[in-house]
Amino acid sequence: MCYLFKVMKNVRLFWLLGIVLLLAGQSLYAQSKKEKREQKANEVKELIDSKRFTIDVNRAIPMGGRSLNLTSPYSLEMRGDSVISYLPYFGRAYSAPYGGGDRLRFEESITDYQCSFNKKGTAQIQFRTRSDDDTFAFSVQVFSNGSATINVTPVNKQNITFYGELAPKKKE
């Protein structure tokens, strides 16, 4: 009988030790997950503050249309005081230049640049630019996890929204 109590005591001790180790491991995992999230948010903020970043676009939503998954590599690149837009356009044009225009593909300087961050670390960027075909107002949201939303408001076309990801900083 005494032997049975010793075995039961060891089993209880074993289970208690297992539970303690499991809980300790989970808290370490949660802590490292939080640290990774904070590190990503800092990288995003650093890229946005530098005004040199690229957003790779993977989805477009035309005004009044369905969501379209994009298979080709489209992007919006900020380079200080200029923007390189390599984006498709789906929607209605109110007036189009002769030959149909060049979608949203241009490299131009920007004006009226504004950038602010909210409490959650989301960057709200607004600027205007003008190409040979049209004038555009851009509103870009970049979230702390790197996902981004781009709203483009052309003067002569319907609005269009793009979704994508902030491209990682290029190693030099």
N, C-alpha and C positions, 0 to 999 in steps of 0.2 A: 504494500500500500504506500509506503514511504517513497518507493521508487517512482510510482505513478505520479505523486505530487511533484517530485523533482522534474520529471519529464514535462508535466503541464506548465510548471513555472518557466522552464526553458522555452517552451512553445510560445507562451505569452510574451516573454522577453524578446524572442525572435520577431514576432508580429509587431510589437511596439517599436523595435528598432527599424524594421522595414517601413513602417508608416512614417516615422521621423525622417528617414532618408528620402522617402518619396516626396514629402512636403518640402524638405530643404532643396531638393533638386528642382522642384517646380518653381520655387521662389527665385532661385538662381536663373532659371530659364526665363522667367517673366522679367527679371531685372535686365538680362542681356537683350531681350526683345525691346524693352523700353529704351535702352542705350542705343540700339541700332536705329530705332525710330527717331531719336533725338539727333543722332549723327546725320541721318538722311535729311532732316529738317535744316540742319546747319549747312550742309552742302548745297541744298536748294537755295537758301537765303544768300549764301556766298555767290552763287552763279547769278542770281537775279540782281544783286547789288553791283556786280561787275558789269552789268548790261551787255554781257557776251555769253549768249546761250542759244541752244537750238531746241525746238520742240518738234519731235517726230510725230506726225499726225497719222492716225489709223482709222478715223471715222469722221464722216461728214453728215450734217443734218441741214438740208436746205429748208428755207422758210416754207412751211406748208407741205413738206415732203417727208418721206421715210428716211430712216437712218441708213446710210450707205457705208459698208465696210470698204476701206481703201486697201488695195493690194500693192499698189506702187508706192515707192518711198517719197512721200510728200513731207514738207517741213516748213517751219517759220524760223528764221535765224535772226537774232538781234546781234548787231556789231556796233556797240556804242551808240552813235547818233544816226545809224542807218539800219535798214531792215532788208533782208532777202526773203521774199515770199515765193515759195514754190508750192502753190496750193491749187487744187482743181476748183472749178466753179460749176455748181448745178443749181439752176433756178432761172427766174425770168429777168431779162434785161429790159429796162425801160427805154433806153437808147443805147445802141451798140455802135462802136466805130466801124468804119468800112473794113470788111474782112473778118468781122466777128470779135476782134480783140484777142488778148493773150491770157484769158482766164485771170488768175491772181498770181501771175508770175512776173516778178519785177525785183529790181534792186534799187531802192530809193532812200533818200534821207527822211528822217522823221521830224515831226514838230509836236508841240504840246505834250511832251512826255511827262507822265505822272506815274509814280509807283508808291504803293503803301502796303503795309502788312497788318493783318488783323491779329487778334489775340491767339488764334489757333495756328498762326504762321502762314496763312494763305496770302500770297502776293496778288494784289490787284494792280495791273499795269494797263495804262491807257495811252494811246498816241494816235496821231494822224499822219498820213502819208499821201502822196500824189504820184500817180504813174501817168504815162502818156494817154491811157484809156479812161481813167477815172480818179476820183478822190475817195479815200478809204478812212474810216474810223475803226481802230482795232481796240478791243477790250479783251485782255488776256488774264485769266486766273490760273495761278500755279499753286497747287496745294503742297503742303509740307511733305507729302509722300512722293512728289515728283509728277503726279498726274496733272494735266492741264486742259483748260477749255479756252478756245479762241473764238470770239464773236467778231465777225467782220461786217461792217455796215458800209457798203458802197453807196455813192450818190445815185448812180444810174442803174443799179441792179438791186434785187432783193437781198436781204440779209442771209448769211449762212454761218453755221456754227461748226467748229471742228473740235474733236477730242483727240488727245494724244498724251505723250510722256516727255518729260524733260530729258534730253539726251545727256548721258554722263559726260563729265568734263574730259576732254581729250588729253591724254598723257603726252607731254612734250619731251 
